[in-house]
């Protein structure tokens, strides 16, 4: 909101578990249980999501790239 008057948009990526060297020693089966889709994203998955909203004129949001993990905290 601070930068909106200057026309600056801010989008934030909130990835879940991403298959990177950070997780090289973590059991993949366990990491898959952290995602409702049962999948681990890779860097390309995150990059594709980052590029998409940059083309939009009117954005400014938190983009969850976590296989539905963020929706677990929503109570309906």
PLY file of the C-alpha trace (Angstrom):
ply
format ascii 1.0
element vertex 76
property float x
property float y
property float z
element edge 75
property int vertex1
property int vertex2
end_header
0.00 0.00 0.00
2.93 2.33 0.61
4.06 2.21 -3.00
0.71 2.01 -4.79
0.54 5.80 -5.35
3.80 5.51 -7.32
2.33 2.74 -9.47
4.53 0.06 -7.92
2.88 -3.33 -7.58
4.15 -5.99 -5.21
3.51 -9.69 -5.67
4.83 -12.19 -3.16
5.46 -15.85 -3.82
4.74 -18.23 -0.98
5.99 -21.63 -2.12
5.56 -24.86 -0.26
8.24 -27.52 -0.41
10.43 -27.05 -3.48
12.80 -29.76 -4.68
16.13 -27.97 -4.26
19.51 -28.91 -2.78
18.13 -27.66 0.55
16.05 -30.86 0.73
18.57 -33.30 -0.73
18.80 -35.27 2.53
15.08 -35.16 3.36
12.95 -38.22 2.52
10.88 -37.39 -0.58
7.96 -39.51 0.62
7.68 -37.41 3.78
7.96 -34.15 1.83
5.09 -35.28 -0.41
2.86 -35.65 2.66
3.19 -31.90 3.27
1.21 -31.12 0.11
-2.48 -31.94 -0.39
-1.59 -32.87 -3.99
1.07 -35.25 -2.73
3.67 -33.64 -4.98
6.84 -31.61 -4.53
7.27 -28.61 -6.78
10.49 -27.77 -8.56
12.09 -24.45 -9.43
10.38 -24.42 -12.85
6.93 -24.63 -11.20
7.72 -21.56 -9.12
9.27 -19.65 -12.03
6.22 -20.23 -14.24
3.95 -18.82 -11.56
6.21 -15.79 -11.01
6.25 -14.87 -14.70
2.49 -15.07 -15.18
1.30 -12.19 -12.94
4.07 -9.88 -14.12
2.19 -9.58 -17.40
-0.96 -8.39 -15.66
-1.57 -4.67 -15.32
-3.52 -4.81 -12.06
-1.95 -7.13 -9.49
-0.68 -7.06 -5.96
-1.19 -10.24 -4.02
0.33 -13.18 -2.18
0.53 -16.12 -4.56
0.58 -19.49 -2.86
2.50 -22.01 -4.95
2.20 -24.88 -2.54
-0.09 -27.51 -4.01
-3.05 -26.35 -1.92
-1.21 -26.28 1.40
-2.28 -22.73 2.25
-5.93 -23.70 1.98
-5.53 -26.06 4.93
-5.57 -23.08 7.27
-8.89 -21.81 5.90
-11.87 -22.77 8.03
-15.26 -22.78 6.31
0 1
1 2
2 3
3 4
4 5
5 6
6 7
7 8
8 9
9 10
10 11
11 12
12 13
13 14
14 15
15 16
16 17
17 18
18 19
19 20
20 21
21 22
22 23
23 24
24 25
25 26
26 27
27 28
28 29
29 30
30 31
31 32
32 33
33 34
34 35
35 36
36 37
37 38
38 39
39 40
40 41
41 42
42 43
43 44
44 45
45 46
46 47
47 48
48 49
49 50
50 51
51 52
52 53
53 54
54 55
55 56
56 57
57 58
58 59
59 60
60 61
61 62
62 63
63 64
64 65
65 66
66 67
67 68
68 69
69 70
70 71
71 72
72 73
73 74
74 75
